Amino acid sequence: MSPRVVAAGLAAASLFVLGAAPGARAAPGAGEPAPRAAPLPPRLADPGPGGQLITALAPGAGSTAGVVSWWDLRDGRWVRAGSAPARFGAKGLVEGAARRQGTNTTPTGLYDLPFAFGVQAPPRGTSYPFRPVREDSWWCQDNASRAYNRWAEPRPADCRAGESEHLVAYRAPYAHALVIGFNYRKPVRGRGAGIFLHVDGRGATAGCVSVPAGAMRRLLAWARPEKRPHIAIGTASGRTAITRY
């Protein structure tokens, strides 16, 4: 999905506390210790089969900003390794199975991370499968193409340029990125293509999840293929609550 940005306010995100449960009690009084929120991964229905997890959490379905955190499973306990402000689709978030292409919504759910890519060289310490973006690197979003929702190099004849992304044209957002496995293994035409975790711009995305450039570099250096990292995308509550996934 194109990483073009749409101006959006971040005031709601500034009030959003990572991991706070809906309806949490008010802040403690003077001298009273602050309650410690339980780590988010154990509260998910399925944190994935591996030892690493990324959570992309928004306050609500209409939100365009939130928090991305990444976690390690250590001795049976999930430990947060880092976090960063995140941006979502200009039209908010929607259940992945109900998403439609071109709606500027970020799909919620639990997804694998097939590979990383980038216009720039991989950050030092990167061990995750990484594809360098070249002049003839494309992501096909043409519903009529056999390469739908796939990296194509070069662009196939049945994949129209106007229905695809010329990856090298997005030098800043795709400096470094991770492919989110939404609609990837068995693509459903019309559901959506090209959903990535990538470097942010000046506002909301067209359906991807974005984070600052420094956070993206840290994520690529952190991810380990043998730990099978996944990403869980969702909201603090409601039908798209991250804990449902």
N, C-alpha and C positions, 0 to 999 in steps of 0.2 A: 504494500500500500504506500502511496507516495508520501514522503516525509514532509511535504509542504506544511507550513505551520499556519495556525489560525489564532489571532490574538485572543487571549482569554485571561481573566483575572484569576489571581491565586489567593484571594483573601480567604476563601473557604478552606483551602489546604493549610493555611497558617494556623487554623483552629483545630486541625485534625491531629490527633495523637495516635501514633502507631501502636497497635495492639490493644487499645482501650476498647472494652466491650461496650456495646450500646447500652445506655442507661446506667453507666458506671456512676458511682457515688461522687459527690462533690469533693474538691480538694480537701485534704486534712487540715485541721486547725494548727495553730502555732504549737510547736513541740511534738506534734503527732507525726510519726513516720509515714512517708508516702507509700501507698500500696504498690506492690510490684506486679506489673502485668505479666501473665504467663506468656512464655514464648509462643509465637503464632503457629509454627509448624505442627505441634502436637494437637492443635485445635482444628486442623483440617481433617476432612473426611478421609483423604488419601494424600499424604505428602510426597508420594512418588516412591519408586523402588530403590532409589539410590541414597547416597550419603551427603548430597548437596541439594539445596533448594533455594530458588529465588521467589520472593513474594512481591507482588505488585498490588498494592492496596489503595483503593480510593474511598473517600467518605461515603459516596452514594453513586447511583447509576448515572446521574446527570453530571458528575464531576469530571473535570478535565485535568485535575492535578491530585497528587497523592504522594505515596512513599514506596520506593523499591528497597527491599532488604535482601541480603543474601546470608544463608545459614549453612553451618556444617553440623553433621551428626557425629558427636564425639562421645564415646562410651555410653551410647543409648540416650544422650541428651542433645537437643538442638541448641546450638550456640550461634548467636548472630555475629557474622564476620564483618558486616558493614551495612550501611544504608545511605540513601541519597534521595533528594526530591525527584519526583517522577511526573511525567505528563502523559495524558491519555488522549483518546479521540476527541475531536471538536464536538461531537454529539454524544459524548459520554461512553458508557460501557453497556454491553448487551450480552445475554447468554450466547455462548459460542455456537450452539446448535441451531439457534434461531437467527443468526446474523446474515445479512445480505451484503453483497459487494457494493462498494460505492457509497456506503451510508456514513462514513467517517466515525464509525463506532469501534471501540476496542473489544474484542471477544473475551469473555470471561471463561475460566476453566483451568484445568491442569494440563500442561503441554510439555513435551520433550523439547530439546534444543538440538536440532540436527547438526548444525555446524556454525562456525563463525566466519565472518568475512570482513573485508575492509579495503578502502582506497589507500590507507596508510599501512605500513608494515605492522605485523602483530606486536603488541606490547611485550616488553621483556618478561620472560617467565611464562608466556602463553604455551600451553600444551594441548589446548583444544583444537580439533580439526579446523583449519583456517584456510579460506580461499581468498587469494588476492584479487581485487577488482581490476580488470584490464579494460582496454578500450572496447572490446567486443563482448563484455559481460552484461547480460540482461537478466531481468526477472520477468518471466512471462505471466501476464495477467489476462490474456485473451482466452475467453471461455471456449472458443472454438478450436483452440490449439491443443495438440497432444502434449505440449510442454506446459500446460496450465499449472500455475503455482509452482514453477520450477526455475532454478538457475539455468540459464541457457547461454552457451558460449560456442559459436556465435548465435545470434537470434535465428530460430528456425523460420523457414519460408511461410509456415502456416500461423505464425505468431506476429500479429500486426504491431508495428512500432508504437502506434498511437494507443495501444492497449497494453503496453508493457513499460517497464522502467529501465532506462539506460543507466545502470548503476553508477558509472563513473561521473555522471552529470550531477550527482548528489555528494560532492566531495566532503562537505562538513558533516552532514547527518550520518553518512556511511563511512566516515573515517574508520570507525570500528562498529561492528554490529553482531548480534546473534540472531539466527533464524529461529522464530517461535514456531513450533510444530503444529500450529492451527491449520486445519484443512490440508495437511501436507501428505500424510501417508496414503490416504485414499481420497483425493480431492473431489469435493462436490461442486459442480459448476454453479456459479452464481453466489456461492457462500463467501468467497473472499480469497485474496491471494496477496502474498508479500507482507506478512505481518512480522515485524522485527522488533527487537530491543536494540535501540540505536542511540546515537548522540542527539541531544535535544537542540531545538532552535529557539525561537522567540515566543512560542505559544504552544497550543495544543497540536496534536498530530492528526493524520487522516485515518487513524486506526491502530497505529503502532503504540508501543510503550517507549518513552525516551527518558534519558537521564543525562546529567552533565558529562562532558568529555572525560574528565578525570575519573568519574565513577565507572564509565564504560571501560576504561583501561584497567581499572582495578578488578572489575568483573572478569575480564578475559584472562588476566593473570591468575585469578582465583579458581576458575572453573577447571575441573579435572575430569577427563572423559571416563576414567575408570570408576568415578563416583556417580556417574549417570545423573547429572543435574537436570532438574525440571524447573518450570516456572508455573506458579499459581497466580492467576489474575482474578481479582474480585473486589467486592465492596465490603464495607464494615458490617452491613446487615442487609436484610431483604432477600429477594429471590435470586440475586446474584452475589450473595454473601460468600466471601472467600472460604469460609469454613464449610461450605457445602461441597467443596471440590477436594 
